Amino acid sequence: MNKKELVESMAEAADISKTAAEKALNGMLMAVSSALSKGDKVTLIGFGTFSTVKRAARTAKNPRTGAPIEIPAKTIAKFKPGSKLTDAVN
């Protein structure tokens, strides 16, 4: 499912226009992105939790040449599914 299909599904389920559904989806995505950029966690009970994790700098090997390369430290987004989502998938 891509974003367009998700917007259509949201609009149908909530009985709203596609424009309103797209605004709601974009608002939700912006709110989650903003919270994660501040280092906060976003928990949607039953659905899952969005959080950030710091990844340490490390040395890796270039697969083509075998030369060592330095990979800098960075913060990545992480999602842990909730119990209701896990049950729905299984």
Jmol script that loads the backbone (N, CA, C; Angstrom):
load data "model"
ATOM      1  N   MET A   1       0.851  -1.175   0.000  1.00  0.00           N
ATOM      2  CA  MET A   1       0.000   0.000   0.000  1.00  0.00           C
ATOM      3  C   MET A   1       0.895   1.235   0.000  1.00  0.00           C
ATOM      4  N   ASN A   2       0.634   2.152  -0.912  1.00  0.00           N
ATOM      5  CA  ASN A   2       1.386   3.392  -0.939  1.00  0.00           C
ATOM      6  C   ASN A   2       0.579   4.505  -0.268  1.00  0.00           C
ATOM      7  N   LYS A   3       1.131   5.719  -0.247  1.00  0.00           N
ATOM      8  CA  LYS A   3       0.484   6.821   0.460  1.00  0.00           C
ATOM      9  C   LYS A   3      -0.892   7.144  -0.130  1.00  0.00           C
ATOM     10  N   LYS A   4      -1.001   7.139  -1.442  1.00  0.00           N
ATOM     11  CA  LYS A   4      -2.281   7.447  -2.092  1.00  0.00           C
ATOM     12  C   LYS A   4      -3.352   6.440  -1.684  1.00  0.00           C
ATOM     13  N   GLU A   5      -3.005   5.165  -1.675  1.00  0.00           N
ATOM     14  CA  GLU A   5      -3.952   4.121  -1.281  1.00  0.00           C
ATOM     15  C   GLU A   5      -4.322   4.244   0.198  1.00  0.00           C
ATOM     16  N   LEU A   6      -3.349   4.621   1.023  1.00  0.00           N
ATOM     17  CA  LEU A   6      -3.619   4.810   2.443  1.00  0.00           C
ATOM     18  C   LEU A   6      -4.589   5.972   2.659  1.00  0.00           C
ATOM     19  N   VAL A   7      -4.382   7.068   1.935  1.00  0.00           N
ATOM     20  CA  VAL A   7      -5.279   8.219   2.040  1.00  0.00           C
ATOM     21  C   VAL A   7      -6.691   7.815   1.631  1.00  0.00           C
ATOM     22  N   GLU A   8      -6.826   7.067   0.537  1.00  0.00           N
ATOM     23  CA  GLU A   8      -8.142   6.613   0.082  1.00  0.00           C
ATOM     24  C   GLU A   8      -8.807   5.723   1.125  1.00  0.00           C
ATOM     25  N   SER A   9      -8.054   4.836   1.731  1.00  0.00           N
ATOM     26  CA  SER A   9      -8.582   3.947   2.757  1.00  0.00           C
ATOM     27  C   SER A   9      -9.018   4.729   3.996  1.00  0.00           C
ATOM     28  N   MET A  10      -8.219   5.706   4.399  1.00  0.00           N
ATOM     29  CA  MET A  10      -8.563   6.544   5.546  1.00  0.00           C
ATOM     30  C   MET A  10      -9.826   7.345   5.282  1.00  0.00           C
ATOM     31  N   ALA A  11      -9.928   7.909   4.074  1.00  0.00           N
ATOM     32  CA  ALA A  11     -11.094   8.714   3.717  1.00  0.00           C
ATOM     33  C   ALA A  11     -12.365   7.879   3.750  1.00  0.00           C
ATOM     34  N   GLU A  12     -12.272   6.671   3.235  1.00  0.00           N
ATOM     35  CA  GLU A  12     -13.435   5.780   3.215  1.00  0.00           C
ATOM     36  C   GLU A  12     -13.821   5.337   4.630  1.00  0.00           C
ATOM     37  N   ALA A  13     -12.830   4.980   5.439  1.00  0.00           N
ATOM     38  CA  ALA A  13     -13.105   4.494   6.790  1.00  0.00           C
ATOM     39  C   ALA A  13     -13.681   5.588   7.693  1.00  0.00           C
ATOM     40  N   ALA A  14     -13.214   6.832   7.512  1.00  0.00           N
ATOM     41  CA  ALA A  14     -13.662   7.931   8.369  1.00  0.00           C
ATOM     42  C   ALA A  14     -14.807   8.716   7.741  1.00  0.00           C
ATOM     43  N   ASP A  15     -15.200   8.345   6.536  1.00  0.00           N
ATOM     44  CA  ASP A  15     -16.272   9.033   5.806  1.00  0.00           C
ATOM     45  C   ASP A  15     -15.971  10.534   5.679  1.00  0.00           C
ATOM     46  N   ILE A  16     -14.734  10.824   5.219  1.00  0.00           N
ATOM     47  CA  ILE A  16     -14.311  12.201   4.968  1.00  0.00           C
ATOM     48  C   ILE A  16     -13.744  12.284   3.562  1.00  0.00           C
ATOM     49  N   SER A  17     -13.459  13.499   3.111  1.00  0.00           N
ATOM     50  CA  SER A  17     -12.904  13.665   1.768  1.00  0.00           C
ATOM     51  C   SER A  17     -11.452  13.197   1.737  1.00  0.00           C
ATOM     52  N   LYS A  18     -10.970  12.903   0.536  1.00  0.00           N
ATOM     53  CA  LYS A  18      -9.577  12.486   0.387  1.00  0.00           C
ATOM     54  C   LYS A  18      -8.635  13.613   0.782  1.00  0.00           C
ATOM     55  N   THR A  19      -9.041  14.867   0.510  1.00  0.00           N
ATOM     56  CA  THR A  19      -8.219  16.021   0.874  1.00  0.00           C
ATOM     57  C   THR A  19      -8.062  16.108   2.389  1.00  0.00           C
ATOM     58  N   ALA A  20      -9.158  15.928   3.107  1.00  0.00           N
ATOM     59  CA  ALA A  20      -9.109  15.978   4.568  1.00  0.00           C
ATOM     60  C   ALA A  20      -8.278  14.816   5.116  1.00  0.00           C
ATOM     61  N   ALA A  21      -8.413  13.650   4.519  1.00  0.00           N
ATOM     62  CA  ALA A  21      -7.645  12.483   4.960  1.00  0.00           C
ATOM     63  C   ALA A  21      -6.155  12.704   4.719  1.00  0.00           C
ATOM     64  N   GLU A  22      -5.812  13.304   3.580  1.00  0.00           N
ATOM     65  CA  GLU A  22      -4.403  13.564   3.283  1.00  0.00           C
ATOM     66  C   GLU A  22      -3.833  14.592   4.259  1.00  0.00           C
ATOM     67  N   LYS A  23      -4.611  15.629   4.586  1.00  0.00           N
ATOM     68  CA  LYS A  23      -4.155  16.618   5.569  1.00  0.00           C
ATOM     69  C   LYS A  23      -3.944  15.959   6.924  1.00  0.00           C
ATOM     70  N   ALA A  24      -4.848  15.083   7.316  1.00  0.00           N
ATOM     71  CA  ALA A  24      -4.724  14.387   8.599  1.00  0.00           C
ATOM     72  C   ALA A  24      -3.482  13.497   8.610  1.00  0.00           C
ATOM     73  N   LEU A  25      -3.251  12.763   7.544  1.00  0.00           N
ATOM     74  CA  LEU A  25      -2.083  11.886   7.461  1.00  0.00           C
ATOM     75  C   LEU A  25      -0.796  12.697   7.493  1.00  0.00           C
ATOM     76  N   ASN A  26      -0.742  13.779   6.701  1.00  0.00           N
ATOM     77  CA  ASN A  26       0.456  14.628   6.693  1.00  0.00           C
ATOM     78  C   ASN A  26       0.700  15.249   8.066  1.00  0.00           C
ATOM     79  N   GLY A  27      -0.376  15.654   8.743  1.00  0.00           N
ATOM     80  CA  GLY A  27      -0.243  16.210  10.086  1.00  0.00           C
ATOM     81  C   GLY A  27       0.312  15.190  11.063  1.00  0.00           C
ATOM     82  N   MET A  28      -0.163  13.973  10.968  1.00  0.00           N
ATOM     83  CA  MET A  28       0.323  12.909  11.845  1.00  0.00           C
ATOM     84  C   MET A  28       1.795  12.621  11.584  1.00  0.00           C
ATOM     85  N   LEU A  29       2.175  12.552  10.319  1.00  0.00           N
ATOM     86  CA  LEU A  29       3.570  12.279   9.972  1.00  0.00           C
ATOM     87  C   LEU A  29       4.489  13.406  10.437  1.00  0.00           C
ATOM     88  N   MET A  30       4.036  14.652  10.292  1.00  0.00           N
ATOM     89  CA  MET A  30       4.837  15.800  10.742  1.00  0.00           C
ATOM     90  C   MET A  30       4.978  15.788  12.269  1.00  0.00           C
ATOM     91  N   ALA A  31       3.898  15.453  12.982  1.00  0.00           N
ATOM     92  CA  ALA A  31       3.946  15.410  14.439  1.00  0.00           C
ATOM     93  C   ALA A  31       4.906  14.331  14.928  1.00  0.00           C
ATOM     94  N   VAL A  32       4.876  13.164  14.310  1.00  0.00           N
ATOM     95  CA  VAL A  32       5.780  12.081  14.695  1.00  0.00           C
ATOM     96  C   VAL A  32       7.222  12.476  14.380  1.00  0.00           C
ATOM     97  N   SER A  33       7.460  13.037  13.197  1.00  0.00           N
ATOM     98  CA  SER A  33       8.814  13.460  12.814  1.00  0.00           C
ATOM     99  C   SER A  33       9.349  14.520  13.760  1.00  0.00           C
ATOM    100  N   SER A  34       8.511  15.484  14.116  1.00  0.00           N
ATOM    101  CA  SER A  34       8.916  16.551  15.013  1.00  0.00           C
ATOM    102  C   SER A  34       9.263  15.995  16.394  1.00  0.00           C
ATOM    103  N   ALA A  35       8.436  15.108  16.904  1.00  0.00           N
ATOM    104  CA  ALA A  35       8.693  14.515  18.225  1.00  0.00           C
ATOM    105  C   ALA A  35       9.991  13.711  18.217  1.00  0.00           C
ATOM    106  N   LEU A  36      10.208  12.929  17.172  1.00  0.00           N
ATOM    107  CA  LEU A  36      11.429  12.120  17.099  1.00  0.00           C
ATOM    108  C   LEU A  36      12.665  12.996  16.964  1.00  0.00           C
ATOM    109  N   SER A  37      12.568  14.095  16.222  1.00  0.00           N
ATOM    110  CA  SER A  37      13.727  14.973  16.067  1.00  0.00           C
ATOM    111  C   SER A  37      14.102  15.633  17.385  1.00  0.00           C
ATOM    112  N   LYS A  38      13.131  15.781  18.312  1.00  0.00           N
ATOM    113  CA  LYS A  38      13.401  16.326  19.644  1.00  0.00           C
ATOM    114  C   LYS A  38      13.899  15.244  20.601  1.00  0.00           C
ATOM    115  N   GLY A  39      13.863  13.987  20.171  1.00  0.00           N
ATOM    116  CA  GLY A  39      14.303  12.885  21.020  1.00  0.00           C
ATOM    117  C   GLY A  39      13.181  12.264  21.824  1.00  0.00           C
ATOM    118  N   ASP A  40      11.931  12.681  21.560  1.00  0.00           N
ATOM    119  CA  ASP A  40      10.790  12.121  22.273  1.00  0.00           C
ATOM    120  C   ASP A  40      10.372  10.792  21.668  1.00  0.00           C
ATOM    121  N   LYS A  41       9.565  10.060  22.429  1.00  0.00           N
ATOM    122  CA  LYS A  41       8.964   8.812  21.974  1.00  0.00           C
ATOM    123  C   LYS A  41       7.512   9.086  21.635  1.00  0.00           C
ATOM    124  N   VAL A  42       6.978   8.407  20.628  1.00  0.00           N
ATOM    125  CA  VAL A  42       5.560   8.513  20.284  1.00  0.00           C
ATOM    126  C   VAL A  42       4.957   7.129  20.452  1.00  0.00           C
ATOM    127  N   THR A  43       4.021   7.007  21.410  1.00  0.00           N
ATOM    128  CA  THR A  43       3.393   5.723  21.695  1.00  0.00           C
ATOM    129  C   THR A  43       1.924   5.770  21.311  1.00  0.00           C
ATOM    130  N   LEU A  44       1.514   4.864  20.446  1.00  0.00           N
ATOM    131  CA  LEU A  44       0.123   4.695  20.061  1.00  0.00           C
ATOM    132  C   LEU A  44      -0.307   3.354  20.632  1.00  0.00           C
ATOM    133  N   ILE A  45      -1.033   3.397  21.737  1.00  0.00           N
ATOM    134  CA  ILE A  45      -1.399   2.189  22.474  1.00  0.00           C
ATOM    135  C   ILE A  45      -2.051   1.174  21.533  1.00  0.00           C
ATOM    136  N   GLY A  46      -1.533  -0.040  21.544  1.00  0.00           N
ATOM    137  CA  GLY A  46      -2.056  -1.111  20.713  1.00  0.00           C
ATOM    138  C   GLY A  46      -1.455  -1.158  19.320  1.00  0.00           C
ATOM    139  N   PHE A  47      -0.992  -0.001  18.813  1.00  0.00           N
ATOM    140  CA  PHE A  47      -0.415   0.038  17.469  1.00  0.00           C
ATOM    141  C   PHE A  47       1.094  -0.130  17.512  1.00  0.00           C
ATOM    142  N   GLY A  48       1.763   0.716  18.306  1.00  0.00           N
ATOM    143  CA  GLY A  48       3.204   0.600  18.406  1.00  0.00           C
ATOM    144  C   GLY A  48       3.849   1.863  18.930  1.00  0.00           C
ATOM    145  N   THR A  49       5.175   1.838  19.001  1.00  0.00           N
ATOM    146  CA  THR A  49       5.947   2.945  19.530  1.00  0.00           C
ATOM    147  C   THR A  49       7.039   3.336  18.547  1.00  0.00           C
ATOM    148  N   PHE A  50       7.089   4.635  18.249  1.00  0.00           N
ATOM    149  CA  PHE A  50       8.166   5.207  17.450  1.00  0.00           C
ATOM    150  C   PHE A  50       9.175   5.797  18.414  1.00  0.00           C
ATOM    151  N   SER A  51      10.462   5.516  18.208  1.00  0.00           N
ATOM    152  CA  SER A  51      11.500   6.065  19.069  1.00  0.00           C
ATOM    153  C   SER A  51      12.771   6.248  18.252  1.00  0.00           C
ATOM    154  N   THR A  52      13.794   6.800  18.896  1.00  0.00           N
ATOM    155  CA  THR A  52      15.084   6.965  18.226  1.00  0.00           C
ATOM    156  C   THR A  52      16.144   6.174  18.978  1.00  0.00           C
ATOM    157  N   VAL A  53      17.160   5.763  18.255  1.00  0.00           N
ATOM    158  CA  VAL A  53      18.276   5.014  18.824  1.00  0.00           C
ATOM    159  C   VAL A  53      19.560   5.610  18.268  1.00  0.00           C
ATOM    160  N   LYS A  54      20.545   5.789  19.143  1.00  0.00           N
ATOM    161  CA  LYS A  54      21.846   6.298  18.691  1.00  0.00           C
ATOM    162  C   LYS A  54      22.709   5.122  18.268  1.00  0.00           C
ATOM    163  N   ARG A  55      23.248   5.244  17.076  1.00  0.00           N
ATOM    164  CA  ARG A  55      24.142   4.221  16.551  1.00  0.00           C
ATOM    165  C   ARG A  55      25.570   4.744  16.655  1.00  0.00           C
ATOM    166  N   ALA A  56      26.453   3.979  17.229  1.00  0.00           N
ATOM    167  CA  ALA A  56      27.843   4.400  17.428  1.00  0.00           C
ATOM    168  C   ALA A  56      28.609   4.394  16.102  1.00  0.00           C
ATOM    169  N   ALA A  57      29.669   5.189  16.062  1.00  0.00           N
ATOM    170  CA  ALA A  57      30.549   5.189  14.894  1.00  0.00           C
ATOM    171  C   ALA A  57      31.256   3.841  14.827  1.00  0.00           C
ATOM    172  N   ARG A  58      31.555   3.418  13.624  1.00  0.00           N
ATOM    173  CA  ARG A  58      32.219   2.129  13.485  1.00  0.00           C
ATOM    174  C   ARG A  58      33.054   2.092  12.208  1.00  0.00           C
ATOM    175  N   THR A  59      33.917   1.095  12.128  1.00  0.00           N
ATOM    176  CA  THR A  59      34.732   0.884  10.943  1.00  0.00           C
ATOM    177  C   THR A  59      34.160  -0.311  10.189  1.00  0.00           C
ATOM    178  N   ALA A  60      33.962  -0.134   8.902  1.00  0.00           N
ATOM    179  CA  ALA A  60      33.450  -1.211   8.051  1.00  0.00           C
ATOM    180  C   ALA A  60      34.438  -1.451   6.922  1.00  0.00           C
ATOM    181  N   LYS A  61      34.131  -2.425   6.078  1.00  0.00           N
ATOM    182  CA  LYS A  61      35.018  -2.747   4.976  1.00  0.00           C
ATOM    183  C   LYS A  61      34.281  -2.537   3.664  1.00  0.00           C
ATOM    184  N   ASN A  62      34.912  -1.843   2.726  1.00  0.00           N
ATOM    185  CA  ASN A  62      34.359  -1.655   1.400  1.00  0.00           C
ATOM    186  C   ASN A  62      34.321  -3.023   0.717  1.00  0.00           C
ATOM    187  N   PRO A  63      33.136  -3.507   0.313  1.00  0.00           N
ATOM    188  CA  PRO A  63      33.053  -4.858  -0.256  1.00  0.00           C
ATOM    189  C   PRO A  63      33.802  -5.014  -1.585  1.00  0.00           C
ATOM    190  N   ARG A  64      33.956  -3.934  -2.318  1.00  0.00           N
ATOM    191  CA  ARG A  64      34.626  -4.021  -3.618  1.00  0.00           C
ATOM    192  C   ARG A  64      36.141  -4.040  -3.472  1.00  0.00           C
ATOM    193  N   THR A  65      36.681  -3.135  -2.636  1.00  0.00           N
ATOM    194  CA  THR A  65      38.137  -3.015  -2.530  1.00  0.00           C
ATOM    195  C   THR A  65      38.717  -3.640  -1.273  1.00  0.00           C
ATOM    196  N   GLY A  66      37.884  -3.831  -0.266  1.00  0.00           N
ATOM    197  CA  GLY A  66      38.375  -4.372   0.990  1.00  0.00           C
ATOM    198  C   GLY A  66      38.983  -3.316   1.888  1.00  0.00           C
ATOM    199  N   ALA A  67      38.985  -2.061   1.432  1.00  0.00           N
ATOM    200  CA  ALA A  67      39.567  -0.978   2.217  1.00  0.00           C
ATOM    201  C   ALA A  67      38.651  -0.624   3.387  1.00  0.00           C
ATOM    202  N   PRO A  68      39.233  -0.323   4.528  1.00  0.00           N
ATOM    203  CA  PRO A  68      38.392   0.071   5.672  1.00  0.00           C
ATOM    204  C   PRO A  68      37.802   1.470   5.460  1.00  0.00           C
ATOM    205  N   ILE A  69      36.552   1.652   5.883  1.00  0.00           N
ATOM    206  CA  ILE A  69      35.912   2.965   5.805  1.00  0.00           C
ATOM    207  C   ILE A  69      35.277   3.272   7.160  1.00  0.00           C
ATOM    208  N   GLU A  70      35.270   4.540   7.496  1.00  0.00           N
ATOM    209  CA  GLU A  70      34.690   4.977   8.758  1.00  0.00           C
ATOM    210  C   GLU A  70      33.230   5.350   8.538  1.00  0.00           C
ATOM    211  N   ILE A  71      32.337   4.786   9.336  1.00  0.00           N
ATOM    212  CA  ILE A  71      30.922   5.120   9.292  1.00  0.00           C
ATOM    213  C   ILE A  71      30.644   5.965  10.531  1.00  0.00           C
ATOM    214  N   PRO A  72      30.180   7.214  10.333  1.00  0.00           N
ATOM    215  CA  PRO A  72      29.977   8.096  11.484  1.00  0.00           C
ATOM    216  C   PRO A  72      28.789   7.683  12.345  1.00  0.00           C
ATOM    217  N   ALA A  73      28.780   8.167  13.579  1.00  0.00           N
ATOM    218  CA  ALA A  73      27.668   7.920  14.494  1.00  0.00           C
ATOM    219  C   ALA A  73      26.442   8.664  13.977  1.00  0.00           C
ATOM    220  N   LYS A  74      25.262   8.107  14.232  1.00  0.00           N
ATOM    221  CA  LYS A  74      24.037   8.796  13.822  1.00  0.00           C
ATOM    222  C   LYS A  74      22.866   8.296  14.656  1.00  0.00           C
ATOM    223  N   THR A  75      21.789   9.030  14.583  1.00  0.00           N
ATOM    224  CA  THR A  75      20.559   8.671  15.275  1.00  0.00           C
ATOM    225  C   THR A  75      19.570   8.160  14.235  1.00  0.00           C
ATOM    226  N   ILE A  76      18.950   7.009  14.510  1.00  0.00           N
ATOM    227  CA  ILE A  76      18.003   6.429  13.569  1.00  0.00           C
ATOM    228  C   ILE A  76      16.627   6.285  14.216  1.00  0.00           C
ATOM    229  N   ALA A  77      15.601   6.251  13.383  1.00  0.00           N
ATOM    230  CA  ALA A  77      14.237   6.047  13.862  1.00  0.00           C
ATOM    231  C   ALA A  77      13.981   4.553  13.993  1.00  0.00           C
ATOM    232  N   LYS A  78      13.172   4.199  14.983  1.00  0.00           N
ATOM    233  CA  LYS A  78      12.879   2.796  15.252  1.00  0.00           C
ATOM    234  C   LYS A  78      11.382   2.658  15.528  1.00  0.00           C
ATOM    235  N   PHE A  79      10.785   1.550  15.114  1.00  0.00           N
ATOM    236  CA  PHE A  79       9.378   1.286  15.379  1.00  0.00           C
ATOM    237  C   PHE A  79       9.239  -0.086  16.010  1.00  0.00           C
ATOM    238  N   LYS A  80       8.524  -0.154  17.129  1.00  0.00           N
ATOM    239  CA  LYS A  80       8.254  -1.415  17.788  1.00  0.00           C
ATOM    240  C   LYS A  80       6.744  -1.629  17.756  1.00  0.00           C
ATOM    241  N   PRO A  81       6.260  -2.665  17.056  1.00  0.00           N
ATOM    242  CA  PRO A  81       4.815  -2.871  16.967  1.00  0.00           C
ATOM    243  C   PRO A  81       4.192  -3.239  18.303  1.00  0.00           C
ATOM    244  N   GLY A  82       2.933  -2.797  18.489  1.00  0.00           N
ATOM    245  CA  GLY A  82       2.198  -3.104  19.704  1.00  0.00           C
ATOM    246  C   GLY A  82       1.524  -4.461  19.595  1.00  0.00           C
ATOM    247  N   SER A  83       0.917  -4.879  20.695  1.00  0.00           N
ATOM    248  CA  SER A  83       0.322  -6.212  20.745  1.00  0.00           C
ATOM    249  C   SER A  83      -0.875  -6.369  19.797  1.00  0.00           C
ATOM    250  N   LYS A  84      -1.715  -5.347  19.682  1.00  0.00           N
ATOM    251  CA  LYS A  84      -2.881  -5.452  18.797  1.00  0.00           C
ATOM    252  C   LYS A  84      -2.446  -5.545  17.338  1.00  0.00           C
ATOM    253  N   LEU A  85      -1.413  -4.776  16.947  1.00  0.00           N
ATOM    254  CA  LEU A  85      -0.907  -4.842  15.579  1.00  0.00           C
ATOM    255  C   LEU A  85      -0.287  -6.207  15.320  1.00  0.00           C
ATOM    256  N   THR A  86       0.462  -6.710  16.254  1.00  0.00           N
ATOM    257  CA  THR A  86       1.081  -8.026  16.105  1.00  0.00           C
ATOM    258  C   THR A  86       0.021  -9.117  15.955  1.00  0.00           C
ATOM    259  N   ASP A  87      -1.031  -9.035  16.780  1.00  0.00           N
ATOM    260  CA  ASP A  87      -2.122 -10.016  16.694  1.00  0.00           C
ATOM    261  C   ASP A  87      -2.851  -9.909  15.364  1.00  0.00           C
ATOM    262  N   ALA A  88      -3.047  -8.696  14.861  1.00  0.00           N
ATOM    263  CA  ALA A  88      -3.761  -8.503  13.599  1.00  0.00           C
ATOM    264  C   ALA A  88      -2.976  -9.079  12.416  1.00  0.00           C
ATOM    265  N   VAL A  89      -1.661  -8.982  12.486  1.00  0.00           N
ATOM    266  CA  VAL A  89      -0.818  -9.496  11.409  1.00  0.00           C
ATOM    267  C   VAL A  89      -0.753 -11.015  11.440  1.00  0.00           C
ATOM    268  N   ASN A  90      -0.749 -11.572  12.636  1.00  0.00           N
ATOM    269  CA  ASN A  90      -0.676 -13.030  12.763  1.00  0.00           C
ATOM    270  C   ASN A  90      -2.055 -13.543  12.743  1.00  0.00           C
TER     271      ASN A  90
END
end "model"
wireframe off; spacefill off
backbone 0.3
color backbone group
